[in-house]
Amino acid sequence: MHVAIVIVGFRNLSDIQRCIAAVASSTHRDFEVIICENGGDAAFLELSALPRTLPCGQAVRAVQAPGNVGYAAGVNIAMAQTGDADAWWILNPDTLPEPQALESLVERLAKGDCDAAGGTQYYADGTVQSDGGHWRPWLARAVSLGHGRKLEASVSPSAIEERINYITGASMLVSRAFRDKAGPMREDYFLYCEEVEWCLRAGRSGLKLGFAPGARVLHNQGASTGSGQSVRRRPRLPIYLDERNKMLVTRDCFPARLPAAAAAALFLLALRFLRKGAIRQFAFGLSGWKDGLLNRRGVPDWAR
C-alpha cells in the first residue's frame, strides 16, 4: 500500500524536521512525504533545508498554499497533489511517530472492514492523550478515549471501535474510498474540529473507523497554536476557534440539537475558565461560541 504522508506546516521548520526524522525510521517503507506550507514565502523557502529523499529512498517535497488557508485546506491541497496514493496519513508536524506506527495503521486498514484508522497519541510523560474520539452531540463536546491512562496499560481495540466516531486529526490514515465517498475536509472551519466533522460525515455515508493499538505517536500538543499552554496563558485564537467550531459541528451534523448543545457548551465554557480565574480566556471562548451560533466561518477578521 503506497501512502502519502501529509504534513501541514506553519512557520515551524524545526517541528517538521523532527517529524520527518521520525517518519524515516518507519517499518512500512512504501510512502512519500508531502508538506503544505501555510506560512508564506519565507517559511516555504526555509523548507529547502529538508532532504529531498529519506535514507530509504522515499521522496520528500513541499508545496506552498496561497496564504494561510488553514489546516483543512492544507490537507486538501496536499491530498490533491498525491492523487495516485492508496491512502493518506495525515500527521501533525508536532508529532513523533514510533517506527511501527504506519505499519500498524496500514495493517488495520488492509483488513478491509474499516475505511480510516487511528492509533494512540501520547504525551512525553507516557500518559495517553487519545485513543480516538467520541463526539457527544447534546453537549457539543469531544471526549478523548483513553485520556490519562498509562501508555503501557492494556487496551481493548474492539471496545474503542465500539465507541469511536472520529479519529483525532494529529494522526489519521484515510483510504481512497474514505476520501472519495466522504469528500474533502471542510475548509471553512480553518482550524479545530474539522476532523470531527469529516469523520461524522463519513459515518453518515456508511464508512467505518478502525483503531490500531500499535500506531503510537508522541504528540507535543499545541506547538504551533499555543493551545498547549496553561489555561490562564492560552492565546485567543485556539480558544476562539475551539468554541466556535464546536457550534459549527453541531450546526452541520446535528442541527436539531443546536439549542440544547449551545446551552451545554456555554455552561462547560464557564466551568472550564471561570473557576480557574481565566476571565480573559473565558471572553475569548464566549466570542467564539457566539460566532458559531451566528454561523460565522473561516478566518476571523481580527486574525487576518
HUJO-V38129 format. One record per backbone hydrogen bond with DSSP energy under -1.0 kcal/mol. CO is the residue of the C=O (numbers start at 1). NH is the residue of the N-H. If there is no record, write none. Layout:
# HUJO-V38129
CO/NH, CO/NH
This chain:
# HUJO-V38129
2/86, 2/87, 3/32, 4/89, 5/34, 6/91, 7/36, 9/38, 12/16, 13/17, 14/18, 15/19, 16/20, 17/21, 18/22, 19/23, 20/24, 22/25, 23/26, 29/31, 30/3, 32/5, 33/61, 34/7, 35/63, 36/9, 37/65, 40/44, 41/45, 42/46, 45/48, 46/49, 47/50, 52/60, 54/57, 58/54, 59/33, 61/35, 63/37, 65/67, 67/69, 70/74, 71/75, 72/76, 73/77, 74/78, 75/79, 76/80, 77/81, 79/82, 82/85, 86/176, 87/4, 88/174, 89/6, 90/172, 92/95, 94/220, 96/218, 98/101, 99/27, 100/104, 101/105, 102/106, 103/107, 104/108, 105/109, 106/110, 109/112, 115/175, 116/210, 117/173, 118/212, 120/217, 121/129, 121/130, 122/219, 123/126, 126/151, 127/123, 128/148, 130/121, 132/145, 133/165, 133/166, 134/143, 136/139, 136/140, 136/141, 141/136, 143/134, 144/147, 145/131, 146/149, 149/128, 150/153, 156/160, 157/161, 158/162, 160/164, 166/133, 168/171, 170/92, 172/90, 173/117, 174/88, 175/179, 176/180, 177/181, 178/182, 179/183, 188/298, 189/191, 190/71, 193/197, 194/198, 195/199, 196/200, 197/201, 198/202, 199/203, 200/204, 202/207, 203/206, 208/115, 208/116, 210/118, 212/215, 214/216, 215/120, 216/98, 217/122, 218/96, 219/221, 220/223, 222/226, 226/229, 230/233, 235/239, 236/240, 237/241, 238/242, 239/243, 240/244, 241/245, 242/246, 243/247, 244/248, 245/249, 246/250, 247/251, 248/252, 249/253, 250/254, 254/257, 255/258, 257/261, 258/262, 259/263, 260/264, 261/265, 262/266, 263/267, 264/268, 265/269, 266/270, 267/271, 268/272, 269/273, 270/274, 273/276, 273/278, 274/277, 277/279, 278/282, 279/283, 280/284, 281/285, 282/286, 283/287, 284/288, 285/289, 286/290, 287/291, 288/292, 289/293, 290/294, 291/296, 292/295, 300/303, 301/304
